[in-house]
């Protein structure tokens, strides 16, 4: 999913129960987005993240004696999400067997990933030569991520 990442870490055989609480600092860029409490045993799923964003994670664990450890994880990037729709969609030169479709790229291009392509779907229902244009132009142009 585009809004979560998994982290895992190694524990020594004798470390079971050594730490009572662990938390992870979730960072994108130079800013700590938030700190969340996690399980003391691997793995952990971190959710509520933004699509197509690089994150770094720092885990701190402690116990009642104050023993602390800090683990740093390599950067990970969340998956792409569905992009914003294209704009200014037009369909012209409609016939019984063809049509010309055109559009502009999405106005918002950041945050969900790079648009790698578009797939155009057209459906003609009960098409009579006089109504094909109306039916075809009312259909939505779909977009995908490759």
N, C-alpha and C positions, 0 to 999 in steps of 0.2 A: 504494500500500500504506500502511497506517496506521502503519507503524513506520519510514518513511524519508522524507526530503526531499531535494530537489536544490537546489544553489546554483550560481550561475554568476557570472562577473565578466568585465570587459573587459580586454584586454591591448593595449598599444601595439604597432604592427608591429615595432619594434626591440627589444621586451622578450623575445623568444624566448631562453630559456636564461639570463635575467638572475638568476633565483632557482633555487636548488638544492633547497631544502626548504620545504614549507608545512605548517602545521598549523591546525586549526580548533578553537576553544574552543566547546563546545556548552553553552548556558546555558538553564535554565528557571527563571523567577522570578529570584531574586538569586544562585542557586547555580550554579557551573560544574559541570556533570555530568561532563564528561570532555574531554580534548583528544585529537584524532586526527590522524595524518599523512595528507595527501591529495596528489593529483597537483598539479604546478605549473601545469598548463594546465586551463582550464575545460572542461566543468562537473565537479562532484563530487557523488556521492550519499552522503549521510550516513544510515547505517542503525542499527538497534538502539535506536530512539527509542520513546517511549511514545505510544500512540494518543491523539488528541484533546488534545494538549498544545502550548502555544505555546512556541517556542524562538527564541532569538536566537543569532547566530553571529558570531564574530570570527575573521578569518583573519590569521595572521602568516606571513610568508615571509622567508627569509634566504639568504645565500650565503656563500662562504668569506671574503669581505671584511667580513662582518658587516653588510652592508646589510640593512635590515629595512623592511618595510612592514606596515601594519595596515589591513585592510579590515573595515568593519562592514556587516552585511547586515540588511535589514529583518526584523522578526519574521515567522515563519511558523508555522502550526498544522498538525500532522499530521492525517490523516483520522480519522474515527470508525472504531471497530472493533465487532465484534459485541458487543452488551451482554450482561450476565449474565442468566441465565434468570429468568422470573417465578417466584414462589413460591406455595405453597398453591393449586395448580391443582385445581379440582373440576369435574366434569361431572355434571349432574343432569337430570332430566326427559327421559330418553332415549326416543325413539320410533323407528319405522322411518324417519321423515323429518326429525327435528329433535332438538336437544339444547340445553341451556343450559350454557355454560361460563363459569367465573369464575376470577380469579386476583388475586394481589397483585403490585405492582411488585417488581422485583429488590431484594434487601436491599442489595446494593452498587450504588450509582448513580453513582459517579464513576470516572473513568479511561478509559472506553471511549466516551464520548459520551452524548448524550441519547436515550432511547428515544422514537421518534416514533410508533410504532404496533406492533400485533401482527397477525399473520396466523395464523388457526386452521385446522389441517388435521385432517380426520377421515376415516377410512377404514373401511368396513364390509366384512368379508370373510366370505363364506358366512353371511350374517346370517340367523338364524332369530329369530323374535320373542322367544324366551327368552334368546338369547345376545347380542343387540345391545348391551345395557348393558355387559357385560364387555369386548367388543371395543372399544367407543368409549371407555370410561374408561381403557383402557390406552394410548391414543395420547398422544403428546407435544404440548403446545401450543408452537408455534414463535413466535419473535419476530424482528423485523427492525428495521433502521434505514432510515428513508426518505432 
